[in-house]
Amino acid sequence: MPEKKAKKRTAGPKKRRKLAGKSIALEASAILDAPVPSDVSSLRNAIEEDGGTVLASYREPFCGRWLILAALPIDKIEPTPYQRNLSDAHARKLETVIAKLRCFLDPIIVVRKESKDSETRYWTPNGNHRLSAMKTLGAKSIIGIVVPEASIAYQILALNTEKAHNLRERSLEVIKMYQELATLDNATEEAYALEFEEAALITLGLCYLGNGRFSGGAYHPILRRSDQFIKEPLESALAVRRHRAQALMDLDKTVVEKVEALKAKGLTSPYLKSFVVARINPLRFRPKDAAPLSFDEVLERMIRATEKMNVEKIKVEDLAKSGGAPED
């Protein structure tokens, strides 16, 4: 009699992770149960002077930070200058939905930004597509949650969840923020770790500024392990970043030459550049307990490996075994 095969246990739904520690959240009854701080009162007055209407001042329920819900003149709001380009498809979809529902239900996030060179403007670090859709539909005002702390405008990567960023967009937003922040104070890159997300995005951002078609995706996994925040003021660290970006773009030119040589041999694949970069990656088989390599050490080894690479010895089978995702 044949043996019965044991039934595979199907994995049940994963339990949500329980957070340790005492809750710091507010009860619903405590949202308005506190005197309004003077800076929030001043911001309320400024909004009214700008032609807006304050609907409410309240403490957000998680940490109790003060926020203002307001109707703002739509022509006084613009996206932060660090944002990626608007997605026409996403904006059109929002226009269609809002027009069909005949209702705008999702307030944008706003900070008040005063400028000596122009009229007072409001920046939105999260809500550009909604703002664009409402402007196209002819709205005269829009509901926004005004955050008193203007620094929230620089936390765009953490805030913007309405459409996922790709690597190029993230990198360009980071380097544009970096360039402005470098003019404000003597803070180091680590002071803005939340805003920049990771050091690799700074270097890649400069590469994308130099070459909009740069294949950052091929190098990103390597940079994430080797490119660290520089412990110098942003203005002086920017010079180091430019040097790193130039070194990476110079390496990429050699990599492209190897890719073209492989194509001349008849090898065709969307993974060719990723394949070449993987072959010269000094971290690929590096033991986990080995001392970490610096950015300069990694680039130096990659340059040497690229120069030594003999494309004549590479076979179709080698490419087939490599797998991996194509560069963006």
NULO-898414 format. One record per residue (C-alpha): residue number from 1; residue in one letter; x, y, z. Coordinates in steps of 0.05 Angstrom, whole numbers, plus 5000, padded with zeros to 4 digits. Layout:
// residues N
+-----+----+------+------+------+
!   i ! aa !    u !    v !    w !
+-----+----+------+------+------+
! NUM !  a !    X !    Y !    Z !
...
+-----+----+------+------+------+
END
This chain:
// residues 328
+-----+----+------+------+------+
!   i ! aa !    u !    v !    w !
+-----+----+------+------+------+
!   1 !  m ! 5000 ! 5000 ! 5000 !
!   2 !  p ! 5031 ! 5066 ! 4980 !
!   3 !  e ! 5049 ! 5114 ! 5035 !
!   4 !  k ! 5007 ! 5176 ! 5041 !
!   5 !  k ! 5045 ! 5240 ! 5029 !
!   6 !  a ! 5045 ! 5287 ! 5087 !
!   7 !  k ! 5004 ! 5349 ! 5075 !
!   8 !  k ! 5042 ! 5413 ! 5072 !
!   9 !  r ! 5022 ! 5461 ! 5125 !
!  10 !  t ! 4998 ! 5526 ! 5096 !
!  11 !  a ! 5026 ! 5586 ! 5130 !
!  12 !  g ! 4973 ! 5626 ! 5166 !
!  13 !  p ! 4969 ! 5701 ! 5167 !
!  14 !  k ! 5028 ! 5733 ! 5200 !
!  15 !  k ! 5014 ! 5765 ! 5267 !
!  16 !  r ! 5025 ! 5839 ! 5271 !
!  17 !  r ! 5088 ! 5859 ! 5309 !
!  18 !  k ! 5072 ! 5886 ! 5378 !
!  19 !  l ! 5109 ! 5949 ! 5396 !
!  20 !  a ! 5144 ! 5950 ! 5463 !
!  21 !  g ! 5137 ! 6006 ! 5513 !
!  22 !  k ! 5083 ! 6052 ! 5537 !
!  23 !  s ! 5039 ! 6086 ! 5485 !
!  24 !  i ! 5053 ! 6160 ! 5474 !
!  25 !  a ! 4990 ! 6171 ! 5433 !
!  26 !  l ! 4934 ! 6218 ! 5454 !
!  27 !  e ! 4863 ! 6201 ! 5470 !
!  28 !  a ! 4812 ! 6231 ! 5423 !
!  29 !  s ! 4787 ! 6277 ! 5479 !
!  30 !  a ! 4858 ! 6306 ! 5488 !
!  31 !  i ! 4868 ! 6329 ! 5415 !
!  32 !  l ! 4841 ! 6398 ! 5431 !
!  33 !  d ! 4851 ! 6397 ! 5506 !
!  34 !  a ! 4912 ! 6443 ! 5510 !
!  35 !  p ! 4927 ! 6517 ! 5501 !
!  36 !  v ! 4949 ! 6536 ! 5431 !
!  37 !  p ! 5024 ! 6555 ! 5430 !
!  38 !  s ! 5043 ! 6625 ! 5409 !
!  39 !  d ! 5079 ! 6603 ! 5345 !
!  40 !  v ! 5017 ! 6565 ! 5323 !
!  41 !  s ! 4974 ! 6626 ! 5336 !
!  42 !  s ! 5022 ! 6669 ! 5295 !
!  43 !  l ! 5018 ! 6619 ! 5238 !
!  44 !  r ! 4942 ! 6621 ! 5241 !
!  45 !  n ! 4944 ! 6696 ! 5234 !
!  46 !  a ! 4993 ! 6692 ! 5176 !
!  47 !  i ! 4948 ! 6642 ! 5139 !
!  48 !  e ! 4889 ! 6690 ! 5146 !
!  49 !  e ! 4932 ! 6748 ! 5121 !
!  50 !  d ! 4951 ! 6705 ! 5060 !
!  51 !  g ! 4878 ! 6698 ! 5042 !
!  52 !  g ! 4867 ! 6630 ! 5073 !
!  53 !  t ! 4816 ! 6606 ! 5124 !
!  54 !  v ! 4837 ! 6568 ! 5186 !
!  55 !  l ! 4789 ! 6511 ! 5199 !
!  56 !  a ! 4821 ! 6482 ! 5261 !
!  57 !  s ! 4884 ! 6478 ! 5304 !
!  58 !  y ! 4896 ! 6411 ! 5336 !
!  59 !  r ! 4948 ! 6363 ! 5362 !
!  60 !  e ! 4961 ! 6303 ! 5317 !
!  61 !  p ! 4942 ! 6238 ! 5355 !
!  62 !  f ! 5010 ! 6203 ! 5353 !
!  63 !  c ! 5060 ! 6250 ! 5386 !
!  64 !  g ! 5018 ! 6311 ! 5399 !
!  65 !  r ! 5051 ! 6359 ! 5350 !
!  66 !  w ! 5008 ! 6419 ! 5333 !
!  67 !  l ! 4978 ! 6423 ! 5263 !
!  68 !  i ! 4932 ! 6471 ! 5228 !
!  69 !  l ! 4876 ! 6449 ! 5180 !
!  70 !  a ! 4864 ! 6506 ! 5131 !
!  71 !  a ! 4833 ! 6524 ! 5064 !
!  72 !  l ! 4888 ! 6557 ! 5024 !
!  73 !  p ! 4888 ! 6597 ! 4959 !
!  74 !  i ! 4910 ! 6546 ! 4908 !
!  75 !  d ! 4952 ! 6595 ! 4868 !
!  76 !  k ! 4997 ! 6607 ! 4929 !
!  77 !  i ! 5018 ! 6534 ! 4934 !
!  78 !  e ! 5073 ! 6499 ! 4896 !
!  79 !  p ! 5113 ! 6435 ! 4904 !
!  80 !  t ! 5179 ! 6436 ! 4939 !
!  81 !  p ! 5234 ! 6450 ! 4888 !
!  82 !  y ! 5268 ! 6383 ! 4903 !
!  83 !  q ! 5212 ! 6339 ! 4878 !
!  84 !  r ! 5213 ! 6291 ! 4820 !
!  85 !  n ! 5177 ! 6308 ! 4756 !
!  86 !  l ! 5101 ! 6304 ! 4757 !
!  87 !  s ! 5072 ! 6239 ! 4730 !
!  88 !  d ! 5021 ! 6259 ! 4677 !
!  89 !  a ! 4987 ! 6191 ! 4681 !
!  90 !  h ! 4979 ! 6194 ! 4756 !
!  91 !  a ! 4955 ! 6267 ! 4754 !
!  92 !  r ! 4903 ! 6250 ! 4700 !
!  93 !  k ! 4878 ! 6191 ! 4741 !
!  94 !  l ! 4868 ! 6236 ! 4801 !
!  95 !  e ! 4833 ! 6289 ! 4758 !
!  96 !  t ! 4784 ! 6235 ! 4733 !
!  97 !  v ! 4769 ! 6208 ! 4802 !
!  98 !  i ! 4759 ! 6276 ! 4835 !
!  99 !  a ! 4715 ! 6300 ! 4778 !
! 100 !  k ! 4674 ! 6236 ! 4781 !
! 101 !  l ! 4665 ! 6239 ! 4856 !
! 102 !  r ! 4655 ! 6314 ! 4854 !
! 103 !  c ! 4693 ! 6316 ! 4920 !
! 104 !  f ! 4765 ! 6327 ! 4944 !
! 105 !  l ! 4776 ! 6284 ! 5006 !
! 106 !  d ! 4851 ! 6279 ! 5016 !
! 107 !  p ! 4885 ! 6343 ! 5044 !
! 108 !  i ! 4955 ! 6358 ! 5022 !
! 109 !  i ! 5014 ! 6370 ! 5070 !
! 110 !  v ! 5037 ! 6443 ! 5070 !
! 111 !  v ! 5090 ! 6487 ! 5101 !
! 112 !  r ! 5091 ! 6563 ! 5098 !
! 113 !  k ! 5154 ! 6587 ! 5062 !
! 114 !  e ! 5172 ! 6661 ! 5063 !
! 115 !  s ! 5218 ! 6687 ! 5009 !
! 116 !  k ! 5249 ! 6756 ! 5003 !
! 117 !  d ! 5250 ! 6751 ! 4927 !
! 118 !  s ! 5177 ! 6733 ! 4915 !
! 119 !  e ! 5108 ! 6731 ! 4945 !
! 120 !  t ! 5098 ! 6686 ! 5005 !
! 121 !  r ! 5087 ! 6615 ! 4980 !
! 122 !  y ! 5066 ! 6550 ! 5010 !
! 123 !  w ! 5105 ! 6488 ! 4994 !
! 124 !  t ! 5076 ! 6418 ! 4993 !
! 125 !  p ! 5126 ! 6361 ! 5004 !
! 126 !  n ! 5068 ! 6311 ! 4997 !
! 127 !  g ! 5010 ! 6326 ! 4951 !
! 128 !  n ! 5039 ! 6352 ! 4885 !
! 129 !  h ! 4996 ! 6306 ! 4842 !
! 130 !  r ! 4932 ! 6324 ! 4881 !
! 131 !  l ! 4951 ! 6398 ! 4875 !
! 132 !  s ! 4961 ! 6392 ! 4800 !
! 133 !  a ! 4895 ! 6355 ! 4791 !
! 134 !  m ! 4857 ! 6408 ! 4830 !
! 135 !  k ! 4889 ! 6465 ! 4790 !
! 136 !  t ! 4872 ! 6430 ! 4725 !
! 137 !  l ! 4800 ! 6422 ! 4748 !
! 138 !  g ! 4796 ! 6496 ! 4762 !
! 139 !  a ! 4795 ! 6496 ! 4838 !
! 140 !  k ! 4806 ! 6563 ! 4872 !
! 141 !  s ! 4826 ! 6535 ! 4940 !
! 142 !  i ! 4850 ! 6469 ! 4969 !
! 143 !  i ! 4848 ! 6439 ! 5039 !
! 144 !  g ! 4917 ! 6429 ! 5070 !
! 145 !  i ! 4947 ! 6407 ! 5135 !
! 146 !  v ! 4996 ! 6462 ! 5152 !
! 147 !  v ! 5057 ! 6439 ! 5192 !
! 148 !  p ! 5088 ! 6495 ! 5233 !
! 149 !  e ! 5159 ! 6466 ! 5227 !
! 150 !  a ! 5184 ! 6486 ! 5158 !
! 151 !  s ! 5238 ! 6432 ! 5162 !
! 152 !  i ! 5184 ! 6381 ! 5145 !
! 153 !  a ! 5192 ! 6403 ! 5073 !
! 154 !  y ! 5260 ! 6369 ! 5070 !
! 155 !  q ! 5232 ! 6302 ! 5094 !
! 156 !  i ! 5203 ! 6289 ! 5026 !
! 157 !  l ! 5225 ! 6216 ! 5018 !
! 158 !  a ! 5193 ! 6196 ! 5084 !
! 159 !  l ! 5129 ! 6235 ! 5070 !
! 160 !  n ! 5114 ! 6223 ! 4997 !
! 161 !  t ! 5076 ! 6157 ! 4992 !
! 162 !  e ! 5024 ! 6172 ! 4939 !
! 163 !  k ! 5070 ! 6145 ! 4884 !
! 164 !  a ! 5132 ! 6104 ! 4897 !
! 165 !  h ! 5199 ! 6137 ! 4878 !
! 166 !  n ! 5247 ! 6102 ! 4832 !
! 167 !  l ! 5322 ! 6107 ! 4845 !
! 168 !  r ! 5333 ! 6165 ! 4797 !
! 169 !  e ! 5277 ! 6207 ! 4828 !
! 170 !  r ! 5301 ! 6193 ! 4899 !
! 171 !  s ! 5373 ! 6210 ! 4882 !
! 172 !  l ! 5355 ! 6275 ! 4847 !
! 173 !  e ! 5310 ! 6298 ! 4903 !
! 174 !  v ! 5365 ! 6284 ! 4954 !
! 175 !  i ! 5420 ! 6321 ! 4918 !
! 176 !  k ! 5375 ! 6382 ! 4905 !
! 177 !  m ! 5358 ! 6384 ! 4979 !
! 178 !  y ! 5432 ! 6375 ! 4996 !
! 179 !  q ! 5453 ! 6434 ! 4953 !
! 180 !  e ! 5403 ! 6481 ! 4988 !
! 181 !  l ! 5417 ! 6455 ! 5058 !
! 182 !  a ! 5492 ! 6466 ! 5046 !
! 183 !  t ! 5478 ! 6541 ! 5043 !
! 184 !  l ! 5440 ! 6543 ! 5109 !
! 185 !  d ! 5487 ! 6520 ! 5164 !
! 186 !  n ! 5549 ! 6479 ! 5181 !
! 187 !  a ! 5512 ! 6414 ! 5195 !
! 188 !  t ! 5541 ! 6348 ! 5172 !
! 189 !  e ! 5508 ! 6296 ! 5128 !
! 190 !  e ! 5492 ! 6253 ! 5189 !
! 191 !  a ! 5449 ! 6310 ! 5216 !
! 192 !  y ! 5403 ! 6301 ! 5156 !
! 193 !  a ! 5405 ! 6225 ! 5154 !
! 194 !  l ! 5329 ! 6220 ! 5154 !
! 195 !  e ! 5322 ! 6270 ! 5098 !
! 196 !  f ! 5377 ! 6239 ! 5055 !
! 197 !  e ! 5357 ! 6167 ! 5072 !
! 198 !  e ! 5424 ! 6138 ! 5052 !
! 199 !  a ! 5493 ! 6165 ! 5032 !
! 200 !  a ! 5492 ! 6129 ! 4965 !
! 201 !  l ! 5434 ! 6172 ! 4941 !
! 202 !  i ! 5476 ! 6235 ! 4948 !
! 203 !  t ! 5531 ! 6209 ! 4902 !
! 204 !  l ! 5482 ! 6179 ! 4853 !
! 205 !  g ! 5444 ! 6245 ! 4851 !
! 206 !  l ! 5506 ! 6281 ! 4826 !
! 207 !  c ! 5516 ! 6226 ! 4774 !
! 208 !  y ! 5444 ! 6236 ! 4749 !
! 209 !  l ! 5455 ! 6311 ! 4746 !
! 210 !  g ! 5516 ! 6299 ! 4703 !
! 211 !  n ! 5482 ! 6246 ! 4661 !
! 212 !  g ! 5407 ! 6238 ! 4662 !
! 213 !  r ! 5413 ! 6168 ! 4632 !
! 214 !  f ! 5463 ! 6143 ! 4683 !
! 215 !  s ! 5451 ! 6070 ! 4702 !
! 216 !  g ! 5451 ! 6080 ! 4777 !
! 217 !  g ! 5413 ! 6015 ! 4790 !
! 218 !  a ! 5474 ! 5974 ! 4770 !
! 219 !  y ! 5518 ! 6008 ! 4822 !
! 220 !  h ! 5468 ! 6022 ! 4878 !
! 221 !  p ! 5477 ! 5955 ! 4915 !
! 222 !  i ! 5552 ! 5967 ! 4918 !
! 223 !  l ! 5547 ! 6039 ! 4940 !
! 224 !  r ! 5498 ! 6021 ! 4995 !
! 225 !  r ! 5553 ! 5979 ! 5027 !
! 226 !  s ! 5612 ! 6026 ! 5015 !
! 227 !  d ! 5588 ! 6098 ! 5011 !
! 228 !  q ! 5581 ! 6128 ! 5081 !
! 229 !  f ! 5560 ! 6196 ! 5106 !
! 230 !  i ! 5618 ! 6245 ! 5107 !
! 231 !  k ! 5632 ! 6276 ! 5175 !
! 232 !  e ! 5645 ! 6346 ! 5149 !
! 233 !  p ! 5600 ! 6407 ! 5139 !
! 234 !  l ! 5556 ! 6398 ! 5078 !
! 235 !  e ! 5590 ! 6453 ! 5038 !
! 236 !  s ! 5659 ! 6421 ! 5042 !
! 237 !  a ! 5631 ! 6350 ! 5038 !
! 238 !  l ! 5598 ! 6368 ! 4972 !
! 239 !  a ! 5667 ! 6375 ! 4940 !
! 240 !  v ! 5683 ! 6303 ! 4962 !
! 241 !  r ! 5616 ! 6280 ! 4935 !
! 242 !  r ! 5630 ! 6311 ! 4867 !
! 243 !  h ! 5697 ! 6275 ! 4865 !
! 244 !  r ! 5664 ! 6209 ! 4881 !
! 245 !  a ! 5609 ! 6220 ! 4829 !
! 246 !  q ! 5661 ! 6236 ! 4775 !
! 247 !  a ! 5701 ! 6174 ! 4793 !
! 248 !  l ! 5639 ! 6132 ! 4787 !
! 249 !  m ! 5619 ! 6162 ! 4720 !
! 250 !  d ! 5690 ! 6151 ! 4694 !
! 251 !  l ! 5685 ! 6078 ! 4715 !
! 252 !  d ! 5618 ! 6073 ! 4681 !
! 253 !  k ! 5649 ! 6095 ! 4615 !
! 254 !  t ! 5697 ! 6036 ! 4618 !
! 255 !  v ! 5641 ! 5989 ! 4637 !
! 256 !  v ! 5601 ! 6013 ! 4577 !
! 257 !  e ! 5661 ! 5997 ! 4532 !
! 258 !  k ! 5661 ! 5926 ! 4559 !
! 259 !  v ! 5586 ! 5921 ! 4548 !
! 260 !  e ! 5594 ! 5944 ! 4476 !
! 261 !  a ! 5650 ! 5893 ! 4465 !
! 262 !  l ! 5604 ! 5838 ! 4491 !
! 263 !  k ! 5549 ! 5861 ! 4443 !
! 264 !  a ! 5599 ! 5859 ! 4386 !
! 265 !  k ! 5612 ! 5786 ! 4404 !
! 266 !  g ! 5538 ! 5772 ! 4394 !
! 267 !  l ! 5517 ! 5772 ! 4467 !
! 268 !  t ! 5451 ! 5808 ! 4476 !
! 269 !  s ! 5414 ! 5815 ! 4542 !
! 270 !  p ! 5381 ! 5870 ! 4583 !
! 271 !  y ! 5427 ! 5846 ! 4640 !
! 272 !  l ! 5494 ! 5860 ! 4605 !
! 273 !  k ! 5514 ! 5921 ! 4646 !
! 274 !  s ! 5491 ! 5888 ! 4711 !
! 275 !  f ! 5531 ! 5826 ! 4690 !
! 276 !  v ! 5595 ! 5867 ! 4679 !
! 277 !  v ! 5586 ! 5906 ! 4744 !
! 278 !  a ! 5575 ! 5841 ! 4782 !
! 279 !  r ! 5640 ! 5812 ! 4754 !
! 280 !  i ! 5680 ! 5871 ! 4779 !
! 281 !  n ! 5644 ! 5878 ! 4846 !
! 282 !  p ! 5697 ! 5869 ! 4901 !
! 283 !  l ! 5642 ! 5859 ! 4953 !
! 284 !  r ! 5607 ! 5802 ! 4918 !
! 285 !  f ! 5643 ! 5745 ! 4953 !
! 286 !  r ! 5674 ! 5785 ! 5010 !
! 287 !  p ! 5665 ! 5750 ! 5078 !
! 288 !  k ! 5615 ! 5784 ! 5124 !
! 289 !  d ! 5665 ! 5787 ! 5180 !
! 290 !  a ! 5718 ! 5821 ! 5137 !
! 291 !  a ! 5736 ! 5894 ! 5150 !
! 292 !  p ! 5692 ! 5940 ! 5109 !
! 293 !  l ! 5721 ! 5974 ! 5048 !
! 294 !  s ! 5717 ! 6049 ! 5039 !
! 295 !  f ! 5686 ! 6080 ! 4977 !
! 296 !  d ! 5755 ! 6097 ! 4948 !
! 297 !  e ! 5780 ! 6025 ! 4960 !
! 298 !  v ! 5719 ! 5996 ! 4926 !
! 299 !  l ! 5724 ! 6042 ! 4866 !
! 300 !  e ! 5799 ! 6029 ! 4859 !
! 301 !  r ! 5788 ! 5953 ! 4858 !
! 302 !  m ! 5730 ! 5959 ! 4809 !
! 303 !  i ! 5772 ! 6002 ! 4761 !
! 304 !  r ! 5829 ! 5951 ! 4763 !
! 305 !  a ! 5781 ! 5893 ! 4753 !
! 306 !  t ! 5748 ! 5927 ! 4693 !
! 307 !  e ! 5815 ! 5941 ! 4660 !
! 308 !  k ! 5835 ! 5868 ! 4669 !
! 309 !  m ! 5769 ! 5839 ! 4643 !
! 310 !  n ! 5779 ! 5799 ! 4579 !
! 311 !  v ! 5712 ! 5797 ! 4542 !
! 312 !  e ! 5739 ! 5744 ! 4495 !
! 313 !  k ! 5738 ! 5694 ! 4552 !
! 314 !  i ! 5665 ! 5708 ! 4570 !
! 315 !  k ! 5615 ! 5657 ! 4543 !
! 316 !  v ! 5540 ! 5657 ! 4534 !
! 317 !  e ! 5535 ! 5606 ! 4592 !
! 318 !  d ! 5568 ! 5656 ! 4639 !
! 319 !  l ! 5515 ! 5708 ! 4623 !
! 320 !  a ! 5459 ! 5657 ! 4631 !
! 321 !  k ! 5483 ! 5637 ! 4700 !
! 322 !  s ! 5488 ! 5709 ! 4726 !
! 323 !  g ! 5414 ! 5727 ! 4727 !
! 324 !  g ! 5397 ! 5792 ! 4762 !
! 325 !  a ! 5355 ! 5851 ! 4746 !
! 326 !  p ! 5369 ! 5901 ! 4690 !
! 327 !  e ! 5395 ! 5969 ! 4709 !
! 328 !  d ! 5342 ! 6024 ! 4712 !
+-----+----+------+------+------+
END
